[in-house]
Amino acid sequence: MTAKHPRAGDDIAGFMPGDESDDEDIVVEESLAPGPAPSFTAIEWDAGTAASEGGSGPEVIQALVRRLPNAPGVYRMMNAAGDVLYVGKARSLKKRVTQYAQGRFHTNRIGRMVRETATMEFVVTRTETEALLLEANLIKRLRPRFNVLMRDDKSFPYILLTGDHPSPGIFKHRGARSRKGDYFGPFASAQAVGRTINSLQRAFLLRTCQDSVFESRTRPCLLFQIKRCSGPCTGEIDAAGYGELVQEARDFLSGRSQNVKAEISAAMQDASADLDFERAAIYRDRLAALSHVQSHQGINPQGVDEADVFAIHQEGGQCCIQVFFFRTGQNWGNRAYFPKADPAMEASEVLGSFLAQFYDDKPTPRAILLSHPVDDQELLAEALSTRAGRRISVSVPQRGEKKDLTDHALQNAREALGRRLAETSTQARLLAGFAETFGLPGPPRRVEVYDNSHIMGTNAVGAMVVAGPEGFVKNQYRKFNIRSTEISPGDDFGMMREVMERRFSRLMREHAEGPSPVVGEPGDVEPNGGFPAWPDVILIDGGQGQVSAVRSILDGLGIADKVTAIGVAKGVDRDAGRERFIVPGRESFMLPVRDPVLYFVQRLRDEAHRFAIGSHRARRKKEMVRSPLDEIAGVGPTRKRALLHHFGTAKAVSRAAFEDLLAVEGISESTARLVYDHFHEK
């Protein structure tokens, strides 16, 4: 047993299972637990020795138990290949691991997990709270096969009221809060933020233009004309007046909406009493805009100022967790999650694991309301309070307005899961029909569709989209910038060959084991909880020539028997519905115009076409704004900016004499020589 102490700045992502070093530093990020860095103990077991002794999973675990302390910590169970199967936390590592070693009273899921375990790794923490936080961190990073896994880890959008400009603006913000200002949220979606900002523009007349646009304005923009901005850029409103609008917006978003509305109403009455009906109409319109904001927030509880509401519903072997966000007494939207979990797991177990992962990188409200009690509820509240630096309550309401909120969230979870089950059933039928139509051994779990996009060979891009039993899997999409200089412009065959070589060469390097067997037992998932890496079938947007090019690549790599390649040739006059399909070993054929499988293939091809064109346009746009200075190695953004500020344009820089380049502030003699030689090769 070796004891190690973490160093400042160490990251938990720095260690992975399967390292061959005898001693391993296992550390927790400083953000997980405030205060002095705790000490952890790393314990390793030689998996090779256990295997050579013929030990099964329980025997391997039993051998480890003797070396474990009776202390809180986190454990990782791994198979012989080094893949992490499960991450768990324990109040006592020795007692918890002993339960696995006994091999009795296990569910099917835990029994399979124990049988596959070849080695374990442990982290001893000071408290069980630290163990819970570290467990959530590791699950999100390592995505173990047998844990409850969040499928959507996208960050939430916020409203940002900037604080680094004399005339603050209001913007949608997502990501790190690096810019100075006030952040309000989270909102459930970017659309909810957009709608709210549009209404706030009418209510408070705040600018939404970037600082560079603000500084360059010489006359008010269209937003000022349609009464969506007060025009601070050109002095249509003085700094003091604009500051009052900003403060009103800040108060409204901070929960003092009634005070703000009362003040605007009083100002409207005063203007009306003074017979200044034009000014009174402005206040009237602002009041209407504020009412519009509040009316579009859905349920606005009176007794809940800041809370997140979670409700879980299980049905058909799947589960849905619905999350509602309440801030400043207003409903800022909701989002449905469908975590991957064993169907045998109870709702409380799934919800508890989900909550720990959900707040791993998100701010926590003062109250969390749940539809079901969760395991270690008090421990979860303590852990979240430790991270937030203030008291966080986690409760299951039994009556009153809070109970109504959880019931409403539960109803939404039930309806969302019903819709998902219907969609999944439809997708399953389509995949079964797809397999029957094209003679596949079974419904494909991963379908890859390829397409190219270019204009006369310029800015050529290859695109890959992926679909599975639950529809398109967008986090698996890939684009390939065509690099080969030997491909003649417009050579679609050559482009497809390059895409296939790069795609499957990398796939063989990273997943040499080939396609995984069909998932059989309930709750079983792919290694690391992910989507299958190898495709069952690939669709090529092209005819016999394209398919032959792809087949030659697959044959050269020795994987032609692992992947089925199907060509989708456009019909006569490129009419949709008259596509001809090229399948190896069969004559090309067409499908009936109203065949559901035909519609399914068309949808796959159209998605690949959309993604390819979008990638091509993005690359072309980048090329259009590219500066010749970008090609000079060793000249960074600061020096490029200095050169452009001095000479005005990149063309002027290219024509400048060596002595003129030396006169630029921040440009040394070596840099000036580098720039001059780049444009004057002779």
C-alpha positions in Angstrom: 0.0 0.0 0.0 1.4 3.4 -0.9 0.2 6.8 0.3 0.4 9.8 -2.0 -0.4 13.4 -1.6 -2.0 15.4 -4.4 -0.1 18.4 -5.9 -1.8 21.7 -6.6 -3.2 21.7 -10.1 -3.3 17.9 -10.5 -6.4 16.7 -12.4 -8.3 13.5 -11.9 -8.4 13.1 -15.7 -4.6 12.5 -15.6 -4.9 8.9 -14.5 -6.6 6.1 -16.4 -7.0 2.4 -15.7 -4.3 0.2 -17.1 -1.3 2.3 -16.2 1.8 0.0 -15.7 3.6 2.1 -13.0 3.9 0.5 -9.6 2.9 3.6 -7.8 0.1 5.9 -9.0 -1.0 9.3 -7.8 -4.7 9.3 -7.5 -5.9 12.9 -6.8 -9.1 14.8 -6.5 -9.6 18.2 -8.1 -9.4 21.1 -5.7 -12.8 22.2 -6.8 -14.4 19.1 -5.3 -13.7 20.0 -1.7 -12.8 23.4 -0.4 -10.0 23.9 2.2 -6.7 22.1 2.5 -6.1 19.3 0.1 -6.9 16.0 1.7 -4.6 13.0 1.6 -5.6 9.9 -0.4 -4.3 6.4 -0.5 -3.8 4.5 -3.7 -4.0 0.8 -3.6 -3.2 -1.4 -6.5 -3.5 -5.2 -7.1 -1.6 -7.1 -9.7 -4.3 -8.3 -12.1 -1.9 -10.6 -13.9 -1.1 -12.5 -10.7 -4.7 -13.0 -9.9 -5.4 -14.3 -13.4 -2.4 -16.7 -13.3 -3.8 -18.2 -10.2 -7.0 -18.9 -12.0 -9.1 -16.7 -9.7 -12.6 -15.6 -10.7 -14.0 -12.2 -10.0 -15.0 -12.9 -6.4 -11.7 -14.5 -5.6 -9.8 -11.5 -7.0 -11.9 -9.2 -4.9 -11.5 -11.4 -1.8 -7.7 -11.2 -2.2 -8.0 -7.4 -2.2 -10.2 -7.2 0.9 -7.3 -8.1 3.3 -5.4 -4.9 2.3 -8.3 -2.4 2.5 -8.7 0.1 5.4 -12.0 0.6 7.2 -12.3 4.1 5.9 -14.5 6.0 3.4 -13.4 6.2 -0.2 -14.0 5.4 -3.9 -13.4 2.1 -5.7 -13.1 1.2 -9.4 -13.8 -2.2 -10.8 -12.0 -3.1 -14.0 -12.0 -6.0 -16.4 -8.9 -7.8 -17.8 -8.6 -5.3 -20.7 -8.4 -2.4 -18.2 -11.9 -1.0 -19.0 -13.6 0.6 -16.0 -16.8 -1.4 -15.3 -18.1 0.4 -12.2 -17.2 3.3 -9.9 -18.7 3.4 -6.4 -18.2 5.1 -3.1 -18.4 3.6 0.4 -18.5 4.7 4.0 -16.2 1.8 4.6 -14.2 0.4 1.7 -13.5 -2.9 3.5 -17.1 -3.6 4.3 -18.4 -2.6 0.9 -15.9 -4.7 -1.1 -16.4 -7.6 1.2 -20.1 -7.7 0.1 -18.9 -8.1 -3.5 -16.5 -10.9 -2.5 -19.2 -13.0 -0.8 -20.9 -13.5 -4.2 -24.4 -13.9 -2.6 -27.7 -11.9 -2.9 -26.5 -10.1 -6.0 -28.8 -8.9 -8.8 -28.0 -10.1 -12.3 -26.3 -6.8 -13.1 -24.0 -6.9 -10.0 -23.3 -10.6 -10.6 -22.1 -10.0 -14.1 -20.1 -7.0 -12.9 -18.3 -9.1 -10.3 -17.6 -12.0 -12.6 -15.9 -9.6 -15.1 -13.8 -7.9 -12.5 -10.1 -8.6 -12.9 -8.7 -5.9 -10.7 -9.7 -2.9 -8.6 -8.3 0.4 -7.7 -9.1 2.5 -4.6 -9.0 6.1 -3.3 -9.3 6.7 0.4 -10.9 10.0 1.3 -11.2 11.9 4.6 -15.0 11.9 4.6 -17.9 10.2 2.9 -18.9 13.6 1.4 -15.6 13.8 -0.4 -16.1 10.2 -1.6 -19.5 11.1 -3.1 -18.1 14.1 -4.9 -15.2 12.2 -6.3 -17.5 9.3 -7.4 -19.6 11.7 -9.5 -16.5 13.2 -11.0 -15.1 9.8 -12.0 -18.4 8.5 -13.4 -18.7 11.5 -15.7 -15.1 11.2 -16.9 -14.7 7.5 -17.2 -18.4 6.6 -18.1 -18.3 3.1 -16.6 -20.4 0.4 -18.2 -22.5 -0.5 -15.1 -23.1 3.0 -13.7 -26.1 5.3 -14.2 -24.9 7.6 -17.0 -26.1 11.0 -18.1 -26.6 11.1 -21.9 -26.8 14.8 -22.3 -24.0 16.9 -20.7 -24.5 20.1 -22.6 -24.1 23.2 -20.5 -27.1 25.4 -19.7 -27.5 28.9 -21.2 -27.6 32.1 -19.1 -28.5 35.7 -19.5 -25.4 37.9 -19.1 -25.7 41.6 -18.1 -22.2 42.8 -18.8 -20.2 44.8 -16.3 -17.0 45.7 -18.3 -18.4 48.5 -20.4 -19.8 52.0 -19.6 -23.0 51.0 -21.4 -23.7 47.4 -20.4 -25.4 45.0 -22.8 -27.6 42.0 -22.4 -26.5 38.7 -24.1 -27.1 35.0 -24.2 -24.1 33.2 -22.6 -23.0 29.6 -22.4 -19.8 28.2 -21.0 -17.2 29.5 -18.5 -18.1 32.7 -16.7 -15.0 34.5 -17.6 -16.5 37.9 -18.6 -17.3 40.4 -15.9 -21.0 41.0 -15.3 -24.1 39.5 -13.7 -25.3 36.1 -14.8 -28.9 35.0 -14.5 -30.1 31.4 -15.0 -29.9 28.6 -15.8 -32.5 28.5 -18.6 -33.6 25.2 -20.0 -32.8 26.0 -23.6 -31.3 28.7 -25.8 -34.8 29.4 -27.2 -36.0 30.3 -23.7 -33.1 32.7 -23.3 -33.8 34.2 -26.7 -37.5 34.8 -26.0 -36.7 36.3 -22.6 -34.1 38.7 -24.0 -36.4 39.8 -26.8 -39.0 40.7 -24.2 -36.5 42.4 -22.0 -35.3 44.5 -24.9 -38.8 45.9 -25.2 -39.1 46.4 -21.5 -35.7 47.9 -20.7 -34.4 49.1 -24.1 -31.0 47.6 -23.4 -28.4 47.1 -26.2 -27.6 43.7 -27.6 -24.9 44.7 -30.1 -21.2 43.7 -29.6 -18.8 46.3 -28.2 -17.0 46.7 -31.6 -20.3 47.5 -33.3 -21.2 49.9 -30.4 -18.0 51.8 -30.8 -18.3 52.2 -34.6 -21.9 53.5 -34.7 -22.5 57.0 -36.0 -26.2 56.9 -36.0 -28.9 54.8 -34.3 -29.5 51.3 -35.7 -32.9 49.8 -36.6 -33.5 48.5 -33.1 -33.7 52.1 -31.9 -36.2 52.9 -34.6 -38.5 50.0 -33.6 -38.2 50.9 -29.9 -36.1 47.9 -28.9 -33.0 49.9 -27.8 -32.5 53.3 -26.2 -29.6 54.2 -28.4 -26.7 54.7 -25.9 -24.2 54.2 -28.8 -25.0 57.6 -30.3 -26.0 59.5 -27.2 -29.8 59.2 -27.7 -29.9 58.6 -23.9 -27.4 59.9 -21.4 -25.3 57.7 -19.2 -27.4 58.3 -16.1 -30.6 57.4 -17.8 -29.2 54.3 -19.4 -27.8 53.3 -16.0 -31.3 53.5 -14.5 -32.6 51.1 -17.2 -29.7 48.7 -16.5 -30.5 48.7 -12.8 -34.2 48.1 -13.4 -33.3 45.1 -15.6 -30.9 43.8 -12.9 -33.6 44.2 -10.2 -36.2 42.4 -12.4 -33.9 39.4 -13.1 -32.9 39.3 -9.5 -36.5 38.7 -8.3 -37.7 42.2 -7.5 -40.0 42.2 -10.5 -43.0 43.6 -8.6 -41.1 46.6 -7.4 -39.9 47.3 -10.9 -43.4 47.1 -12.3 -44.7 49.3 -9.5 -42.1 52.0 -10.3 -42.8 51.9 -14.1 -46.5 52.1 -13.4 -46.0 55.1 -11.1 -43.9 56.8 -13.8 -46.6 56.1 -16.4 -49.2 57.7 -14.1 -47.0 60.8 -13.5 -46.5 61.2 -17.3 -50.2 60.9 -17.9 -50.9 63.5 -15.2 -48.5 65.9 -16.9 -50.3 65.3 -20.2 -47.1 63.8 -21.6 -49.0 61.0 -23.3 -46.1 60.0 -25.6 -43.8 59.3 -22.6 -46.7 57.5 -20.9 -47.2 55.3 -23.9 -43.5 54.3 -23.7 -44.0 53.2 -20.0 -47.2 51.4 -21.0 -45.3 49.4 -23.7 -42.6 48.5 -21.2 -45.2 47.3 -18.7 -46.8 45.1 -21.4 -43.4 43.6 -22.2 -42.7 42.7 -18.6 -46.1 41.1 -18.3 -45.3 39.1 -21.5 -42.1 37.8 -19.9 -43.8 36.6 -16.8 -46.8 35.1 -18.7 -44.4 33.0 -20.8 -42.7 31.5 -17.8 -45.4 28.8 -17.2 -46.0 28.0 -13.6 -44.7 30.9 -11.4 -45.0 29.7 -7.8 -45.5 32.2 -5.0 -43.6 30.3 -2.3 -40.6 29.0 -4.3 -38.0 31.6 -5.0 -35.0 29.5 -6.1 -35.2 25.7 -6.6 -34.7 22.9 -9.1 -37.4 20.3 -9.3 -36.6 16.7 -10.3 -39.1 13.9 -11.1 -38.4 10.4 -12.4 -40.6 8.0 -14.2 -39.7 4.4 -15.3 -41.5 2.4 -17.9 -40.6 -0.1 -20.6 -37.0 -0.6 -19.3 -36.2 3.1 -19.7 -36.4 6.1 -17.4 -36.9 9.8 -17.8 -35.9 12.5 -15.4 -37.6 15.8 -15.8 -35.9 18.9 -14.4 -37.6 22.3 -13.9 -35.6 25.4 -13.0 -37.1 28.1 -10.8 -35.2 31.4 -10.2 -36.5 34.7 -8.8 -39.9 33.1 -8.4 -40.2 32.4 -12.1 -40.1 29.2 -14.1 -37.1 29.4 -16.5 -37.9 26.2 -18.4 -37.5 22.5 -18.1 -35.5 19.7 -19.8 -35.9 16.0 -20.0 -33.0 13.6 -19.5 -32.9 9.9 -20.3 -30.0 8.4 -18.4 -28.7 5.0 -19.2 -29.3 2.6 -16.3 -30.0 -1.0 -15.7 -33.8 -1.6 -15.9 -33.6 -3.5 -12.6 -32.5 -0.4 -10.7 -35.0 1.4 -8.4 -36.1 4.9 -9.2 -34.4 6.2 -6.0 -31.1 4.7 -6.9 -31.1 6.1 -10.5 -32.2 9.6 -9.3 -29.6 9.7 -6.6 -26.7 8.8 -8.9 -28.1 11.3 -11.5 -28.2 14.2 -9.1 -24.6 13.7 -8.0 -23.5 13.8 -11.7 -25.8 16.6 -12.6 -24.4 19.1 -10.2 -20.8 18.1 -10.7 -20.2 21.1 -12.9 -23.3 23.3 -12.4 -24.3 25.9 -9.8 -26.6 24.6 -7.1 -29.8 26.4 -6.1 -30.8 26.8 -2.4 -33.5 24.1 -2.7 -33.8 20.8 -4.6 -37.3 19.2 -4.7 -37.6 15.5 -5.6 -40.5 13.3 -6.6 -38.9 10.3 -4.9 -36.6 9.9 -1.9 -33.0 9.0 -2.9 -30.4 6.9 -1.2 -28.0 9.0 1.1 -30.2 12.0 0.8 -28.7 13.8 3.8 -25.2 13.0 2.5 -26.0 14.4 -0.9 -27.3 17.7 0.7 -24.1 17.9 2.8 -21.9 17.3 -0.3 -23.7 19.9 -2.4 -23.6 22.4 0.6 -19.9 21.8 0.9 -19.3 22.6 -2.7 -21.6 25.6 -2.9 -20.3 27.1 0.4 -23.9 27.6 1.7 -26.8 25.4 2.9 -28.5 23.4 0.3 -31.7 21.6 1.1 -32.8 18.3 -0.6 -36.4 17.3 0.1 -39.4 15.3 -1.1 -42.5 17.6 -0.6 -45.5 15.9 0.8 -48.1 18.7 0.5 -48.8 22.2 -0.6 -47.4 24.2 -3.5 -44.0 22.4 -3.6 -45.8 19.0 -3.9 -47.8 20.5 -6.8 -44.5 21.3 -8.6 -43.1 17.8 -8.2 -46.4 16.3 -9.4 -46.3 18.6 -12.4 -42.7 17.6 -13.2 -43.7 13.9 -12.8 -46.5 14.3 -15.3 -44.1 15.9 -17.8 -41.6 13.0 -17.2 -44.3 10.4 -17.8 -45.4 12.1 -21.0 -41.8 12.7 -22.3 -41.0 9.0 -21.7 -44.2 8.0 -23.5 -43.2 10.0 -26.5 -39.7 8.5 -26.5 -40.9 5.0 -26.2 -43.2 5.6 -29.2 -40.3 7.0 -31.2 -38.0 4.2 -30.2 -40.6 1.6 -31.2 -40.9 3.3 -34.6 -37.2 3.4 -35.0 -36.9 -0.3 -34.0 -39.4 -1.2 -36.7 -37.6 0.8 -39.3 -34.2 -0.8 -38.5 -35.8 -4.3 -38.6 -37.3 -3.5 -42.0 -33.9 -2.1 -43.1 -32.2 -5.3 -42.1 -34.8 -7.4 -44.0 -34.6 -5.3 -47.1 -30.8 -5.4 -47.4 -30.3 -8.9 -46.1 -28.6 -8.1 -42.8 -28.3 -10.7 -40.1 -30.1 -8.4 -37.7 -31.2 -4.8 -37.0 -28.1 -2.6 -37.2 -27.0 -0.9 -34.0 -24.8 1.7 -35.8 -25.4 3.0 -39.3 -22.8 5.4 -40.8 -23.7 7.5 -43.8 -21.0 9.3 -45.9 -21.1 12.2 -48.3 -18.8 14.8 -49.8 -19.2 18.5 -50.5 -17.0 20.9 -52.5 -17.1 23.5 -55.3 -14.9 22.4 -58.2 -12.7 20.6 -55.8 -12.1 23.6 -53.5 -12.6 23.4 -49.7 -13.5 19.7 -50.1 -15.1 18.1 -47.0 -16.1 14.6 -46.3 -18.9 14.0 -43.8 -20.1 11.1 -41.7 -23.4 11.0 -39.8 -24.4 8.2 -37.4 -27.8 6.7 -36.6 -28.8 4.0 -34.1 -31.8 2.5 -32.3 -32.7 5.9 -30.9 -32.2 8.1 -34.0 -29.4 10.3 -35.0 -26.4 10.3 -32.6 -24.9 13.7 -33.2 -22.0 13.4 -30.8 -20.7 10.7 -33.2 -20.8 12.9 -36.3 -17.4 13.5 -37.9 -16.1 15.7 -40.8 -12.9 15.1 -42.8 -11.1 18.0 -44.5 -9.7 16.5 -47.7 -5.9 16.8 -47.4 -4.4 14.9 -50.3 -2.8 16.9 -53.0 -2.8 14.0 -55.4 -6.6 14.1 -55.8 -7.7 16.0 -58.9 -10.4 18.7 -58.4 -13.8 17.1 -58.3 -12.6 13.5 -58.0 -15.4 12.2 -55.8 -13.9 8.7 -55.9 -10.6 9.9 -54.6 -12.2 11.9 -51.8 -14.2 9.0 -50.7 -11.1 6.8 -50.7 -9.3 9.2 -48.4 -12.3 9.5 -46.0 -12.6 5.7 -45.8 -8.8 5.2 -45.3 -8.7 7.7 -42.5 -11.9 6.6 -40.8 -11.2 2.9 -40.7 -7.5 3.1 -40.2 -8.1 5.0 -37.0 -10.9 2.7 -36.0 -8.6 -0.3 -36.3 -6.0 1.5 -34.2 -8.4 2.5 -31.4 -10.7 -0.5 -31.5 -8.7 -3.4 -32.9 -11.1 -5.9 -31.3 -13.6 -5.3 -34.0 -17.4 -5.0 -33.7 -18.7 -6.1 -30.3 -21.3 -8.9 -30.1 -24.9 -8.1 -30.0 -26.1 -6.9 -26.6 -28.1 -9.7 -25.1 -28.9 -9.4 -21.4 -31.2 -6.7 -20.1 -29.3 -3.7 -18.9 -26.2 -4.7 -20.8 -24.5 -1.8 -22.6 -21.4 -1.2 -24.7 -18.0 -0.9 -22.9 -17.7 2.4 -21.0 -21.4 3.0 -21.5 -20.9 4.3 -25.0 -22.3 3.8 -28.5 -20.8 0.9 -30.6 -17.6 2.1 -32.2 -17.8 -0.2 -35.3 -20.6 0.3 -37.8 -22.8 -2.6 -38.8 -23.5 -1.0 -42.2 -22.3 2.1 -44.1 -24.3 4.0 -46.6 -22.5 5.7 -49.5 -24.2 8.5 -51.4 -23.2 7.3 -54.8 -23.4 4.5 -57.4 -21.4 1.5 -58.3 -18.2 3.4 -58.7 -18.4 4.9 -55.2 -19.2 1.5 -53.7 -16.3 -0.2 -55.6 -13.9 2.4 -54.2 -15.1 1.8 -50.7 -15.0 -1.9 -51.1 -11.4 -1.8 -52.3 -10.4 0.2 -49.2 -12.2 -2.2 -46.9 -10.5 -5.2 -48.7 -7.1 -3.6 -48.3 -7.6 -3.1 -44.6 -8.9 -6.7 -44.2 -12.3 -5.7 -42.8 -14.6 -6.2 -45.8 -16.3 -9.1 -43.9 -16.9 -6.9 -40.8 -18.8 -4.0 -42.5 -21.6 -4.0 -45.1 -21.3 -1.2 -47.6 -24.5 -0.1 -49.5 -24.6 2.5 -52.2 -27.5 4.9 -52.7 -27.5 6.1 -56.3 -29.7 9.1 -57.1 -32.6 8.3 -59.4 -33.4 9.5 -62.9 -33.4 13.3 -63.0 -32.3 13.0 -59.3 -35.9 12.5 -58.2 -36.4 11.5 -54.6 -38.2 8.2 -54.5 -36.4 6.7 -57.5 -33.1 5.8 -55.8 -31.3 2.7 -56.8 -29.5 0.6 -54.2 -26.2 -1.2 -54.8 -25.7 -4.1 -52.4 -22.7 -6.5 -52.8 -23.7 -9.9 -54.3 -27.0 -8.6 -55.6 -28.4 -6.8 -58.6 -29.1 -3.2 -58.0 -32.8 -2.6 -57.2 -35.3 0.0 -56.3 -37.9 0.2 -53.5 -41.6 1.0 -53.8 -42.2 4.7 -53.7 -44.2 4.5 -50.4 -41.9 2.0 -48.7 -41.1 3.2 -45.1 -37.6 1.9 -45.5 -37.1 4.1 -48.5 -38.2 7.1 -46.5 -35.8 6.1 -43.7 -32.9 5.8 -46.1 -33.8 9.2 -47.7 -33.8 10.8 -44.2 -30.3 9.3 -43.5 -29.0 10.5 -46.8 -30.5 14.0 -46.4 -29.0 14.4 -43.0 -25.5 13.4 -44.3 -26.0 15.9 -47.2 -27.0 18.7 -44.8 -24.0 18.0 -42.5 -21.6 17.9 -45.5 -22.8 21.1 -47.0 -22.7 22.9 -43.6 -19.2 21.8 -43.0 -18.1 22.8 -46.5 -19.7 26.3 -46.1 -18.0 26.8 -42.7 -14.6 25.9 -44.2 -15.2 28.1 -47.2 -16.2 31.0 -45.0 -13.1 30.6 -42.9 -11.0 30.6 -46.1 -12.6 33.8 -47.3 -11.7 35.8 -44.2 -8.3 34.2 -43.9 -5.4 36.7 -43.8 -2.0 36.2 -45.6 -0.4 36.9 -42.2 -2.0 33.7 -40.8 0.5 31.7 -43.0 3.6 33.2 -41.3 4.8 30.7 -38.7 6.0 32.4 -35.5 3.8 35.5 -35.8 1.0 35.3 -33.3 -2.2 37.3 -32.9 -0.6 40.2 -31.0 2.0 40.9 -33.6 -0.5 40.4 -36.5 -2.7 43.0 -34.8 0.2 45.4 -34.4 1.1 45.1 -38.1 -2.5 45.6 -39.2 -3.0 48.6 -36.9 0.2 50.2 -38.3 -0.2 49.4 -42.1 -4.0 49.1 -42.3 -4.2 46.0 -44.5 -2.4 42.7 -45.1 -1.6 43.8 -48.6 0.2 46.9 -47.3 2.2 44.7 -44.9 3.3 42.5 -47.8 4.6 45.6 -49.7 6.3 47.2 -46.7 10.1 47.6 -46.7 12.2 45.9 -44.1 12.9 49.3 -42.4 9.2 50.1 -42.3 8.5 46.8 -40.5 11.1 47.6 -37.9 9.3 50.8 -37.1 6.2 48.9 -35.9 5.9 48.8 -32.1 6.5 45.3 -30.7 8.1 44.0 -33.9 11.7 42.9 -33.3 14.4 42.6 -36.0 14.0 38.9 -36.3 10.2 39.1 -36.6 10.5 41.9 -39.2 13.0 39.7 -41.2 10.6 36.7 -40.9 7.6 38.8 -42.3 9.7 40.4 -45.0 11.2 37.1 -46.2 7.8 35.5 -46.3 6.5 38.1 -48.9 9.8 38.5 -50.7 11.1 35.0 -51.4 13.6 36.3 -54.0 
